[in-house]
Amino acid sequence: MIEYRFADASYRADIIDFINMVFSQSAIPHDFKTLIPKVYADGRGFDEIHAIALDNQRVRGVVAQLPISAKYAGQDLKIGYIGSVSSHKYARGSGYMKVLMAMQLENAEKSGIDIMMLGGQRQRYEYFGYSPVGDLYTYRIVGANIRHGLKNVNAAGVNWKRFSDAAQEEIDRAYEIYLSLPITGIRSREDFELFMHSWNCDPYVIYEGHTVVGFLVAGGKDSFSELILTDASFAPKFVKAWCNVYEQNHLTITVPAIDRALNREIAAFAESYSNSNSEHVRIVNLINVLKACLSLKKKVSGISDGKIVLQIEDEAPVCAEVKNGEICVYETDEAADAKFDRLSMQQLLFAANRFQAPDCKLPVDWFPLPLFLYSSDHF
């Protein structure tokens, strides 16, 4: 007898054992209590976010949705991040995922989620209405870049500490820097460090002399998933110092397109780069998503006045208008300027690769809209 339900605390141990088993079978051994401590560490209390399939009270499928309250340039955006998607290998093809994903969509609609996000294989999740979107740069730095490209950079006075070795007032300063970012609101001060330990990463406080100038999330010594600085021009000094101290001849740095200053600094000396999408998304509330992303666009790069009426399939048309720099988004009876199916509309709004977006007359400099979530905030 198959039962579908949202979990309560009584299923916590079974869920963790189940996802550990499923993910360990397809990759290296997983321990979700340490891999995603913000969700699975003891006492976190996120048991009810899991939709589960039970066969005679034994867990056979899981889809979780982590609710995230973000601010995009001060505009509220409620995100539901899908994770721990798993089914027992003997139950593949049973249809569990279709039911569980539908449960989480209904839950998102009822709970006021504006947009759902996840990571994974494109076509698998297109069946559920998700599109690969966003704009992310990954830079590859090699030893020659440090020796020659940064040979005249003076890295004296640059230093760093793990959060575990830093004073509380230094971490407080790092948190103040986090709150100055265009996307915030997700990490509380209490959870600041915990979030950045996701997927075996380590957070560091960065200093110039004795002054805190930023923080870093590193996956080992050869990969930065977040490099946050009060002044992007400090990046070459820090990268040079880091590579020299750890004798790194290969380093990758991931930077969102919205951090234009940091991209400019690192692009000036990096060996190469790749450009990719950052999320897979399904819009739930188009009005709120447009308000937030237009506000973020205005903050990071500016936006021109304009107007467009958008419609997703058989949903009500939505008008987005910018007049004298003021953003207004509302439901309308006007005929749509652009009406597309869900996947095409999401690509139109957010795809950095415009070859993925349908052809359409659009307001100048609006699209793609920025849509991003720092990796520490992912499920």
N, C-alpha and C positions, 0 to 999 in steps of 0.2 A: 504494500500500500504506500503510494507516494504522497507525501504531504509537503506543501510549500508554506513557508511562514517566515516572519522576521524573528530573528533569534532574541533570546533574553540571556541573562547572565548564566543560566544553567547550561548553556551550550558553549560557553567561552572556551573551555579546555578542548572540547571536541573539535571546534572550528580551527583552533591553532594547530592541533595535531593533524587535522585534515589538510590544511593548506601547506604546512611543512612537508607532508608526505607527497602531495601532488607536485609541488614545485621542485622538490628534491629529486623526483624521478626524471624530470626533464632537463635539469641543470645541476649545478653544484649543490651540496647540502644547504638547505635554508633553515634559519631559525628566526621566525618573524618577530619574536619578542625583542631581538637585538637588531634586526634589519629595519623594522619600522616601529621604533619604540614609541613614537607619538600616538600610535594606534594600539599596539599590542603589549606594551610594557605593563606590568602588573599595576592595577589600580587606575588605568586610563579610562575605563568605563564606556568603551565604544562597541559593546556587544550587540546592541540593537540595530546598528547600521548594516548588519549582514542579513541579506535574504538567503535562505537556505532551502535545499531540497533534502527531504528525509525519506529514507526507505527503511521501514520498520524501526524508526527512531535513530537510524545511523545516517550521519551526514554523507551525502553523495554529490552535492553541488553547492557552491558558494558564489555570490556576487555581493560585494560591499560597496557602500557609497558614503564617502567621508564628506560631511557638510563643512564648507569653508566660507567664512564671511570676509571677503576682500574689499579693499577700497582701490579703485582705479582713479588716480588723480583726485581723491577725495570723494568719488562717487561710489556708492555701495553696489557691490556685485556679489550675489550669492552663488557659489559654485558647488556642484556635487561632483566629487572626484571618485570615479569608479575604480576599484582595485580588488585584489585577491580573487580574480575571476578564475574559477577552478571547478573541474568535475572529475569524478573518479574515472580512472582509465577504463574500467569495465562498464562504465555508463555513458561513454562517448556515443553521440548520435541519439541519445534518449530524449532530446528536446528540453533538458533541464535549463540550459542557458537561455533559451527563448523566453521561458516563463519567468526566470529570475531577473533577466534584463527588463522585461516588461513591468515586473513588480517595482523595480527601482525607478523606472520612468514615471510610473503612476505616483510613487512616493515623492519624487522630485516636484511634480506638478502640484501635489497637495501641500507640500511643505514650503513652497515659495522659492525653490531653486530657480535661478535665472538661466544657467548654462551648465551642462554636464560635460565633464572632461575625462579622458582616459588615455592610456598608451597601449600600443599593440599593433597587430598586423592590419593594414588598411582595409582590405576587402572583407576581412572577418567582421569588422565593426561598422562598415558601410551598410551592412544588412540591418543594423539597428539605428541607422540615421546619423552616424558620426562621420565627420570629414577631417582629414589631416590638414591643419592650418597652423598659422603662427610663423614667426620669423626668428631664426636662431643661427648665430655664427659660431663655428668651432674652428679655432686657430691652432695650427701645428707649429711649434717652435723647436728648432734644433740648435745644436751647439754652435754652428757657424753664425746663426742670428745673434747669439749672445756675444761671441768673440768679435764679430765685425759690425753687425748692425747696431749694437749697443756699446761699442768700444769706447766711445766718448762720454758715456753715461756714468756719472758718479753715484755709486750706490752706498756710499758711506752713511752711517746713521740709520740704515734701514734694518728693522728687526721685527720679530713676530713671536707669539707664544700661543700654545694651545689654550683654549678657553679654560681647561682644567688647571692651568698654571697661572692664569691671569687673576688680578684682583677684581673684586666685585664692581668697584667704581670704573674699572677699565671695560668690563663687559657692559656696564650701564651706558658708557659712551658709545660702544659699538651698537647697542640697541637704539640709541638716539639717531645714529647714522642710518640704521635700518628704517626707522620711522620717516626719514627724509626721502625715501625712494618713491617713485611714482606709483608703485603697487605695494600696498602695505595692508596691515590690519589682520594678518593671518596668524602671526606668531606673537603671543603675549610675552611679556618680559619673563614670566615664569617658565615658559616653554621655549624660549629663544634658542637655547643651546640644544635642547632635546630634538627639535625639528632638524637641526643641522647635522645630527648624528645618523640620519636616515641612510640606509644602504651602505653602512660601514664607512661613512665619511667622517672627517674630523674638522671642526671649526677652529680657526685661529684669529686672534686679534693682531692687527698690523699696526706698527709704530714707525714714526720718524723721530728718532731720538727717544724721548719719553712721552711723546704725544700720540694718542690713538688717532689714526688716519683712515681706518677701515677695518674690514674683516674678510675672511676667506673661508670657503668650504672646499676642502681638498679630498679627493679620492686617492689616497696614497700621495707619493711625492711627485707624480708625473701627470696629475690631472686636477684642474680647478673647475668645479661646477658653478661656483659663485665667487666673483671677485668684486667687492663693493668698496669703493674709495670715495673720500670726500672730495678729492681732486684727481681726475683721471690722468693728469700728467705725471702722477707718481707711479703709474703702472710700469713703465720701463725700468725704473730703479728697483722696484720690488721684484719684478721677474728676473732681472739680472742677479740680484742678491740671492734669491731662492735657488736659481739654477747653479750658481757658484757654490753655495753652501752644501747643497745635496748632490753636486756633480751630475746634474741632470742634462743629458744631451737630447732629451725628447720631453716636451711638455705640451699638453693640450689645454686650452682655455676656452670655455663656453661663455658666450656673451649674447644677451638678447639684443635684437635690433633696436629696441627702445633706448638702450644705453649708447647713444650716438658718440659721446665723447670717449668712452672706453674703447669702442670699436675703432675709432680713428687712431687712437694711440697704439693699439696692438697691431692693427693692420699695417702700420708704418714699418714694422720690422719682422713680422711673422713670416715663416717660410711659405705657408699656404693656408688656405681656409676652405671650409665647406659651408654651404648654406642649406638649412633644412627646416622643415616644419617642427613645431615644438609641442603641439598637443593634437589630440583628436577631440572634436567637440560636437555636441548636439545642442542647438539653441532651444530653450524652453520658453523664455520670455523675451521676445525680440525687442520690445520697448526698452527694458532695463539694460539689455546687452548693448544696444546702440547708444544709450545715454552714457554708459560707463566707458565704452571704447572710443566714442567721439571725444569725451573729456580727456582720456589718456592721450589721444592723438593731438589734441590742442596743446596739452602740456609739454609733450616731448618734441614736437616738430612744428606745431602751429597748424591751423586749418582755415581755409577760405570760406566765405559765406556761400551758401548753396542750399538746395532743397532736392529731396528725392522721396518718392513713395515706393515702398518695397512690400512685396507680398510673397509669403511662403505658401505654396500650394493653395489649399482652401481656407487658410487662416485669414483673419481680417487684415486689410492693408494698414501699414504703419508709415507715417510721414516723419522724416528726419529733416530738420531745418536748422541752419546756422545763419543767424542774422546779427550783424555787428558783433560777431564773436560769441554771441549767446546761443546755447544749444537747446533745442526744444524737440522732443520726440513724443508722438501721440498717435493713437488710433484714428483712422480717417475713413471717410466714405469716398474719397477721391480715387480715381482709377490709378492702378499701379503703373509706375514708369518701368519697373522691373519685377516680373512675376516668374518665379522659378520653383522647381522642386527643392526639397530641403537640402540635399547635398550640393546642388548647384548654387543655391543662395549662400550657403556657408562658405563656399569657395569664393564667390563674388565678394563677400564682405571681408574675408580674412586671409585668403591665400596669397603669400608673398610671391609665389611663382604665378604670374598672371596668365600663363598658358593653361593653368588649371581652372581659371575663372571664365565664365561665359561672357561673350561680347555684349556690351551694354553701354549706353551713354551715361556717364556718371559725373557727379560734381568734381571739379578739379581738386586734386591733392587729398581727397578723402580716403581712397582705398588703395591698398588693403588697410583696414583698421588694425591697430595693434591689439593682439590678444596673447597674453603670456602669463605664465606662472613659474616662479623660480622652482628649481628642482627639489629643494628641501621641502617645499609645500605640496608636492605631488603626494599621491597615496604611497 
